[in-house]
Amino acid sequence: MYIERHAEETVRQLARMFGAVLVTGPRQVGKTTMLRNILQGIDYVTMDDAVVRAGAVEASHTFLKDNPPPVFIDEIQKAPELFSQIKMALDASRKKGQFFLSGSQQFHMMKNVSESLAGRIGILTLLGLSLRERTGARIRQPFLPTEEYLEERRSQLVPVDYDEIWEMIWRGSMPELAANPEYNWQMYYGSYVTTYVERDVKELAQVGDEVKFTRFMSVLAARNGQLLNLRAAAGEIGISQPTADRWLSILSASHIVYLLQPYSSNLTKRAVKTPKLYFLDTGLAAYLSRWNTPEVLKNGAVSGAYFEAFVLSEIIKGYYNSGIQEAPLYFYRDKDKKEIDLIIEEGGTLYPLEIKSHADPGAKDLKNFDVLKQLTGVRIGPGGVICTYDRLATLRDGFQAIPVQYL
């Protein structure tokens, strides 16, 4: 069963603006499935086919004669020789929507894109299924805690109960797992990690010790939602700091993890400089940390961190699906340990948000919002507490309890 993706309209929009469109993102999030659904009637070739790949690599100058545009080329990173040929074809034709590309290996692929196709290609990052996509909501703009957004979201709301939310957090957002509830969660993510490490990571970074790299992922998963302490993670598995830096950059470029940066301005000198680390697929983090059932996860010591990671991932998906590559998201934490879980910055306005897995939000959850009053040159917009309460409710000063299903 195909679930309509909110990024589909963005792909069509990019195709009207650019000669080529690249859809990138982690493995198995549905890049190929989405593009094939959109591009029915357009020729499809995949570089997973050894014969096709050999032709693209060894005779790239004739490949596009055999596969004329418009064409969808899957796993393009396996044939980097094609990027210069695509550039020449686009420069010659000046037509839009001629090449549709997909790939999951970010490092080499994005280097080739920036060198060969700058200004000629629109890029979209696809992650796993969003809560909106699973419930059939039509709203596409990124989440913002404004009255206008919340009213529109309310009109399309599909109730999702507490246990369903935790099932989603634990099971993750991979389309295959969502579409096939009978699929074994542990077997799926076990295969996913093996494929990712043995194919993407090994090819990209020449990681000598695959076992240690997998342990590195598990150590980071145990720190999901925490301030990044790479030195401690490196020490725990016996690798050097430079190696840990390099391995983290691989996970970040692969959209396995996301580093949420601290909000800073000239007036926030006391703010910490260290980012917070989140896994973009909470199911993968749960697998790596051996949280083997949703019940154990929701009742465990890390439930708050996983709920926070789920909310952040949902908000990021809204930006990515709209074609926005850099989401304006931050957190605040100062040396007095006053923290605001999430700040959305839009048009000179800061929208502060707390993220709490409980269902009894109150004014106590908003106590740190007052630190933003020291800032000048910015406006403090509406915000509140994203939580598991079942309805919108005003807490104080216009800040609200916002049910997680409003994302």
SVG drawing of the C-alpha trace seen along z (x, -y; Angstrom):
<svg xmlns="http://www.w3.org/2000/svg" viewBox="-12 -45 55 56">
<polyline fill="none" stroke="black" stroke-width="0.4" points="0.0,0.0 1.5,-3.3 1.2,-6.2 1.2,-9.6 4.2,-11.6 4.0,-15.3 7.3,-15.9 5.6,-15.0 4.4,-18.5 7.8,-19.9 9.4,-17.5 7.0,-18.8 7.7,-22.4 11.5,-21.8 11.1,-20.2 9.4,-23.4 12.4,-25.4 15.5,-23.3 16.8,-21.0 17.5,-18.3 16.0,-17.2 17.9,-15.2 16.0,-13.4 18.4,-12.3 18.0,-10.9 18.7,-7.7 18.2,-4.2 14.7,-2.7 12.8,-5.9 10.9,-5.6 12.9,-7.9 12.6,-5.5 9.0,-4.5 7.9,-8.2 9.7,-9.2 8.4,-6.2 4.9,-7.1 5.3,-10.7 7.2,-9.9 5.0,-7.3 5.7,-7.2 9.3,-8.5 12.2,-6.0 13.8,-4.5 17.3,-3.2 19.1,-2.1 22.8,-2.0 22.2,1.0 22.0,2.9 25.7,4.0 25.3,4.0 23.7,0.5 26.3,-0.8 29.2,0.5 27.8,-1.3 27.4,-4.5 30.9,-4.3 32.8,-3.1 30.9,-5.0 29.3,-7.9 29.4,-10.0 27.0,-7.6 24.8,-6.7 22.4,-9.6 22.0,-8.8 20.8,-5.3 18.7,-6.8 17.6,-10.2 15.8,-12.6 13.4,-13.0 14.8,-10.1 14.9,-8.9 18.4,-7.7 18.3,-5.8 21.4,-5.4 23.2,-8.0 26.2,-8.1 27.4,-4.8 28.1,-6.4 29.6,-9.8 30.9,-10.0 27.3,-10.9 27.2,-14.2 29.4,-16.0 27.3,-14.5 24.1,-15.7 25.6,-19.2 26.5,-19.3 23.0,-18.0 21.3,-20.7 23.5,-23.4 22.7,-22.4 18.9,-22.1 18.1,-24.6 14.9,-22.6 13.4,-22.1 12.6,-18.7 14.9,-16.6 16.7,-14.5 15.4,-13.0 18.1,-11.6 18.1,-9.7 20.8,-8.5 21.5,-7.8 25.3,-8.3 25.7,-12.0 29.5,-12.6 30.7,-11.9 27.3,-12.6 27.0,-16.1 30.6,-16.9 29.8,-15.9 26.5,-17.9 28.2,-21.1 31.0,-20.8 28.9,-19.9 25.3,-20.9 25.4,-24.0 22.5,-26.3 21.0,-23.5 19.6,-21.2 16.9,-21.3 17.6,-19.2 15.1,-17.6 15.8,-15.5 13.3,-12.8 13.0,-11.2 10.7,-8.5 6.9,-8.8 5.6,-11.8 2.7,-11.7 0.8,-13.8 1.4,-11.3 0.3,-8.4 -3.0,-10.1 -3.8,-11.5 -3.5,-15.2 -3.2,-17.5 -1.5,-20.4 2.0,-20.8 3.6,-23.9 6.1,-23.4 4.9,-23.4 4.7,-26.8 2.7,-27.4 0.7,-30.3 -3.0,-30.7 -3.4,-30.4 -1.4,-27.2 -3.0,-25.6 -6.5,-26.4 -5.8,-24.9 -4.2,-21.9 -7.3,-21.4 -9.5,-21.3 -7.6,-18.2 -7.0,-16.5 -7.1,-12.8 -7.0,-11.7 -4.0,-9.5 -4.0,-8.0 -1.2,-7.8 -0.3,-4.1 -0.4,-4.7 2.2,-7.5 4.5,-5.3 4.1,-2.5 5.2,-5.0 8.1,-6.2 9.3,-2.6 8.6,-1.1 10.1,-4.1 9.1,-5.9 10.4,-3.5 7.6,-3.1 8.0,0.7 7.5,1.2 4.5,-1.2 2.8,0.6 3.5,4.1 2.7,4.3 3.5,8.1 7.2,7.4 9.6,8.2 11.0,5.0 14.2,6.5 15.0,8.3 14.2,5.3 16.6,2.9 19.2,5.6 19.3,5.9 19.1,2.1 22.2,1.5 24.2,4.2 23.4,2.9 24.1,-0.7 27.5,0.1 28.6,2.7 27.6,0.7 27.4,-3.0 29.8,-3.5 32.4,-1.1 32.4,-2.6 32.4,-6.2 34.9,-6.2 37.0,-3.1 36.0,-2.3 38.4,0.3 36.5,1.7 32.9,2.2 32.1,3.7 33.4,0.6 31.4,-1.7 28.2,0.2 29.1,-0.2 29.7,-3.9 26.1,-4.1 24.8,-2.3 26.7,-4.5 25.3,-7.6 21.8,-6.1 22.1,-5.8 22.7,-9.5 19.7,-10.4 18.4,-13.8 21.5,-14.8 24.2,-17.4 26.9,-15.9 29.9,-14.6 32.0,-13.1 35.1,-12.6 33.1,-10.4 31.6,-8.4 35.0,-7.9 36.6,-6.8 33.8,-4.3 34.6,-2.3 38.3,-3.0 38.7,-5.3 40.4,-8.6 38.6,-11.9 39.4,-12.6 38.0,-9.2 34.8,-9.9 34.5,-13.3 34.8,-11.7 32.3,-8.9 29.8,-11.5 30.1,-13.5 29.2,-10.3 26.1,-9.8 25.1,-13.4 25.5,-13.5 23.6,-10.3 20.7,-11.9 20.9,-9.2 21.5,-11.8 20.7,-15.5 22.8,-18.0 20.5,-20.7 22.5,-23.8 22.2,-26.1 20.6,-29.5 23.1,-32.3 23.3,-36.0 25.5,-38.7 23.4,-38.9 23.5,-35.1 27.2,-34.8 26.2,-32.5 24.6,-30.0 26.3,-26.7 28.1,-26.2 27.6,-22.4 24.9,-20.9 22.4,-18.3 22.3,-15.0 19.1,-13.3 18.4,-10.2 16.0,-11.1 14.4,-7.7 13.5,-6.8 12.9,-3.2 16.6,-2.8 17.7,-4.4 15.5,-2.1 16.9,0.9 20.5,-0.2 19.7,-0.8 17.8,2.5 14.5,1.0 12.7,4.1 9.0,3.1 7.0,-0.1 5.9,0.5 9.4,0.8 10.4,-2.3 7.5,-4.5 8.0,-3.5 11.8,-3.7 14.2,-6.3 14.7,-7.7 11.1,-8.1 11.3,-11.9 14.4,-12.0 12.7,-9.7 9.5,-11.8 11.6,-14.9 13.5,-13.2 10.2,-12.2 8.8,-15.7 12.0,-17.2 12.0,-14.7 8.4,-15.5 9.1,-19.2 12.2,-18.7 10.2,-16.5 7.8,-19.4 10.7,-21.6 12.4,-19.0 9.1,-18.0 8.6,-21.7 12.1,-21.8 13.7,-23.8 17.2,-22.2 18.1,-24.1 15.4,-24.1 15.6,-27.3 15.6,-25.2 17.6,-25.7 17.6,-25.0 18.6,-27.2 20.7,-26.2 22.8,-28.5 25.4,-28.0 22.7,-28.1 21.2,-25.1 18.1,-27.0 16.9,-25.3 14.3,-25.7 13.9,-22.5 13.2,-24.1 13.2,-27.5 11.9,-28.1 13.2,-31.3 11.1,-32.8 11.3,-36.4 13.0,-37.8 10.5,-36.1 11.4,-33.4 8.8,-30.7 9.8,-28.9 8.6,-25.3 9.0,-22.8 8.6,-19.1 7.2,-16.9 5.9,-13.4 3.4,-13.9 -0.3,-14.7 -0.5,-17.3 1.2,-20.5 1.2,-23.6 2.7,-27.0 5.7,-25.3 6.8,-24.0 7.2,-27.5 9.3,-29.0 12.5,-29.3 10.8,-31.2 11.5,-34.4 15.2,-34.2 14.3,-35.3 13.1,-38.7 16.8,-39.8 17.2,-39.6 16.8,-42.7 16.2,-43.0 13.9,-39.9 10.2,-39.4 9.0,-36.6 6.1,-34.9 3.6,-32.3 4.8,-29.0 4.0,-26.4 4.4,-22.8 4.2,-20.0 2.8,-17.1 0.4,-14.2 -2.5,-16.3 -5.6,-15.7 -6.6,-19.3 -5.2,-22.8 -5.3,-24.8 -3.9,-28.2 -1.5,-28.0 -0.3,-31.6 0.7,-34.7 -0.8,-33.2 1.4,-30.1 -0.5,-26.8 -0.5,-23.1 -0.1,-21.7 -1.1,-18.1 1.6,-16.1 -0.9,-15.3 -0.9,-19.0 2.6,-18.6"/>
</svg>
